[in-house]
Amino acid sequence: MSENPRTPESGSQEISVPEGAAPSPADGIPADGTASHGNAIDGAAAPESGDAGATGATRIRRDGPMFPDGSGPAADPAGDHHERRIRSFQPRRSRVSPTQAAALRRLWPVWGRDIDGLSRIDLDTFFDGRPVVLEIGFGMGEATAQMAAADPDTGILACDVHTPGQGNLLALAERNGLTNIRVANGDAIILLREMLAPGSLAGLRVFFPDPWPKKRHHKRRLIQPDFISLATTRLAPGALVHCATDWEPYAEQMLAVLTAEPTLHNLYPDYAPRPAFRPLTKFEGQGLDKGHVVHDLMFRRGE
Ligand SMILES: C[S@@+](CC[C@H](N)C(=O)[O-])C[C@H]1O[C@@H](n2cnc3c(N)ncnc32)[C@H](O)[C@@H]1O
């Protein structure tokens, strides 16, 4: 059994995600395109024949080249030169639907960036001068697309290792005419440490990070003191740090870690009320179905 209830052990089983399927109301994007939170956006492409099922989907391994011609995200962009021993994510097998693969081939060269740790990203050029918020772990990207639609003057640098989600988000962006989303493929820690300039981000979002519930895996949780001290160096004065989780012990850890970071101050006495501008995410919906309580945390970097 997986140590993480929401991400299987590496290689222990194959993930099959119905990417490309029309989003459900539980995703906050009803199939008719009217969003229940934020702006209405069109969902990713309706299932093509074989799009969401076993037929037609492309089975990939993260350690094998999916786009050998370099036309899409690399399987292991940082390679050995920036290897981190403890990772907050699971390398996993995924299925990439034809729609997602087509979106990646078409849009990755323009809107995608591998986290290779080799050079700085010029955010001003990449986002046409918009202020930029980094979202770490966007999953399938439905909430990301809704927030981008609601605030077109803010750029969203959406970072994840999940190839189907990267394709889904790019397809959503194109379908909805969103020009303020860029996708970064790889480990957010390498992105922050090696590729983003100090003070360059207008905000940081981490929604429903993997909870790593077993004690021996707590070291894999993303929100730790070292991570927050690194991340805050990349934030501009006044930048908002917004986290959310449905895992109570992780919420307590987030509150303790963020409160202890001297450059941040809490906008609320402890947890924040759920802001109307944060759409329901896929993992949030799953947590709510299990009766979990969701906590938001909103901290601001000092001037
Ligand atoms: C539990 S999912 C939540 C997805 C989405 N935010 C939601 O609420 O539906 C966490 C996501 O974070 C990603 N992730 C975890 N650690 C990461 C890291 N260090 N860099 C980039 N992505 C990461 C995982 O691949 C996964 O897609």
The ligand as a MOL file (V3000), in Angstrom:
LIG
                    3D

  0  0  0     0  0            999 V3000
M  V30 BEGIN CTAB
M  V30 COUNTS 27 29 0 0 0
M  V30 BEGIN ATOM
M  V30 1 C -1.7320 16.4210 -4.1240 0
M  V30 2 S -1.3680 17.1630 -5.6780 0 CHG=1
M  V30 3 C -2.3860 18.6400 -5.6340 0
M  V30 4 C -2.6790 19.1880 -7.0000 0
M  V30 5 C -3.5730 20.4220 -7.0530 0
M  V30 6 N -2.9650 21.5660 -6.3840 0
M  V30 7 C -4.9340 20.1510 -6.4820 0
M  V30 8 O -5.2350 20.6700 -5.3990 0
M  V30 9 O -5.7080 19.4260 -7.1230 0 CHG=-1
M  V30 10 C 0.2610 17.8080 -5.4020 0
M  V30 11 C 0.9930 18.1130 -6.6640 0
M  V30 12 O 2.2460 18.7240 -6.3380 0
M  V30 13 C 3.2360 18.2570 -7.2200 0
M  V30 14 N 4.5440 18.4510 -6.5610 0
M  V30 15 C 4.9330 17.9440 -5.3730 0
M  V30 16 N 6.1840 18.3570 -5.0740 0
M  V30 17 C 6.5900 19.1400 -6.0960 0
M  V30 18 C 7.8070 19.8410 -6.3760 0
M  V30 19 N 8.8400 19.8300 -5.5170 0
M  V30 20 N 7.9000 20.5300 -7.5240 0
M  V30 21 C 6.8570 20.5470 -8.3930 0
M  V30 22 N 5.6740 19.9070 -8.1910 0
M  V30 23 C 5.5450 19.2080 -7.0480 0
M  V30 24 C 2.8510 16.8100 -7.4730 0
M  V30 25 O 3.3810 16.3330 -8.6820 0
M  V30 26 C 1.3240 16.9090 -7.5160 0
M  V30 27 O 0.8440 17.1090 -8.8280 0
M  V30 END ATOM
M  V30 BEGIN BOND
M  V30 1 1 1 2
M  V30 2 1 2 3
M  V30 3 1 2 10
M  V30 4 1 3 4
M  V30 5 1 4 5
M  V30 6 1 5 6
M  V30 7 1 5 7
M  V30 8 2 7 8
M  V30 9 1 7 9
M  V30 10 1 10 11
M  V30 11 1 11 12
M  V30 12 1 11 26
M  V30 13 1 12 13
M  V30 14 1 13 14
M  V30 15 1 13 24
M  V30 16 1 14 15
M  V30 17 1 14 23
M  V30 18 2 15 16
M  V30 19 1 16 17
M  V30 20 1 17 18
M  V30 21 2 17 23
M  V30 22 1 18 19
M  V30 23 2 18 20
M  V30 24 1 20 21
M  V30 25 2 21 22
M  V30 26 1 22 23
M  V30 27 1 24 25
M  V30 28 1 24 26
M  V30 29 1 26 27
M  V30 END BOND
M  V30 END CTAB
M  END
